[in-house]
Amino acid sequence: MGPVSELGGSEVGDVAAGDATDRCGGAGGADGRRREVAWHLACDAQAASIARRRVASTLDDWAVVLAPARRHDLALAVSELVTNAVMHTATSTIAVTLRHTVTNRHGRVAIEVHDDDTDGEVAIVDPALAPGRLGGQGLRVVDQVADRWGSRPTEAGKTVWLEVDTTTTC
């Protein structure tokens, strides 16, 4: 058995924004509701798999309403973001933040992947410019499955993020 990849996590928890009354009668369904959790993962070959499983189980715990195909897309996208951090940075730890917000009966899942690479360069590879190249299409996948995505420099590196719209059961 190899080294344990997961360094731990911190549950940021439920954060009520605005009226804390649960108008929808279920977990994750209230207007003005925000839930967030963050994990720190070792930057190794197991990180993407761990992130994918943790995102899926947390969305289940929060009863986030997503079609099965969208759940698959989200799992694929988080795998791509974490894999990029593993493959293209010299970071030792990857921070993954998962957030679910619901306002005015519209939901949004956001995932942020932070590494300490100060290069900050994030770009979609054009396959026509790199024929026969294996890999390099991860951000193209993210671009196709996320409703919004981007990156931003931070004081200690960069964060690549994505958002997927959800529905509520109200």
Summary of the structure (lengths in Angstrom):
residues: 170
radius of gyration: 16.6
end to end distance: 45.9
largest distance: 55.1
contacts: 515
relative contact order: 0.19
helix: 28%
strand: 36%
